[in-house]
Amino acid sequence: MVKQERAVRTRKSLIDAAAAVFAEEGYVPSSLATISKRAGVSNGALHFHFENKKALAHAVEEAATDVIHELVRLSGHAGASALQALVDATHGLVGCLLHDIVVRAGFDLSFERPLGTEAGLVRTWHGWVEETLRRAESEGHLAPGVSPDDAAAAIVAATVGFDVLAGDDPQWLAERRIIGFWELLLPGIATADVLVSARPPKRVRDKRTGLIGP
Amino acid sequence: MVKQERAVRTRKSLIDAAAAVFAEEGYVPSSLATISKRAGVSNGALHFHFENKKALAHAVEEAATDVIHELVRLSGHAGASALQALVDATHGLVGCLLHDIVVRAGFDLSFERPLGTEAGLVRTWHGWVEETLRRAESEGHLAPGVSPDDAAAAIVAATVGFDVLAGDDPQWLAERRIIGFWELLLPGIATADVLVSARPPKRVRDKRTGLIGP
């Protein structure tokens, strides 16, 4: 293995280890010693890649944000309405929160106040949800009087709540919870004539990214 | 001031100080020294009342739970439907989360994992929301096919999400957010013939408890 390749691997294993330790212990009590031990690298190697815990947290958030960007890019099949893309992306996000420790940790870091990263990943998610609802509005699919801002706030608050509550009981991120949520919300959001399924899309995994997409 | 009265006051000031410090710094990094200093009492006095930080956290949760019990008791005016009581209680909870530091800290402690209190206050809230939706169902006010469990999960997740996001920006707990949330959700939950207002009830303060009620 050439030197550069090894460095990339070590960096990735440190990010994965940091995500796991942050998710298990919370950001504040986590120690760099626990993280380097978990990654199977020396303290020196950790400091070669990351100046401090904050730098590691930013790297976790960045890696998680990349996944979310890919997830929203893949959401909705060709010709799908914006509302359907939104439902699909919510299912995708929740799947990642359940199965991808980096996304989980990155999402949680968004509201760990001492970090002060201005709610990074949640802000990205919120921005995309709002933009997608505006697209739904321009497609004529939002029920009269529905404000894209209010709807985005409700959807983002619910996803954050499901994630936080899942810390105690993973059932909060179960697929049927998200289906139930959309079955309740869609009648208030969508016009009567638009067909949107509350269920997740058929699971086709993108070979390159490993993400579940259209 | 008699001795017992002074003890009750000291205990209360310790609970208030602990709530403020937990809310500002998070439970894990908070120190007993900071709390006793904030309460203006000695470390010895703190230990006379509370064995450790965990005991203080439980006392905060208990005090917050008392407020929530009172809040749901007062929600909905005489003859109000269960659904209206639910909307009113959500507005009441959010008002408490904004203005009552003990409720805010108690609610947040519910999902501070290391505490292991089995999601105390949020569980109380969840139980009441579910029970109230069952009552709405028996009143014939739930739209066909609506599951009280799914609806309760969506409402609890959203309230937790609003609370968590407000750590970064208090606007997440603004009244209009909650009105917007109910305006979206009610068409999916309620039968077409039941009248439920998404707006908070007229503000009448209960003289004994200081809570806003019917």
Interface residues (C-beta under 8 A of the other chain):
Chain A: E25 G26 V28 P29 F111 E112 R113 P114 E118 A119 V122 A143 G145 V146 S147 D149 D150 A151 A153 A154 V156 A157 A158 T159 V160 G161 F162 V164 L165 G167 D168 D169 W172 R176 R177 G180 F181 E183 L184 L185 L186 P187 G188 I189
Chain B: E25 G26 V28 P29 F111 E112 R113 P114 E118 A119 V122 A143 G145 V146 S147 D149 D150 A151 A153 A154 V156 A157 A158 T159 V160 G161 F162 V164 L165 G167 D168 D169 W172 R176 R177 G180 F181 E183 L184 L185 L186 P187 G188 I189
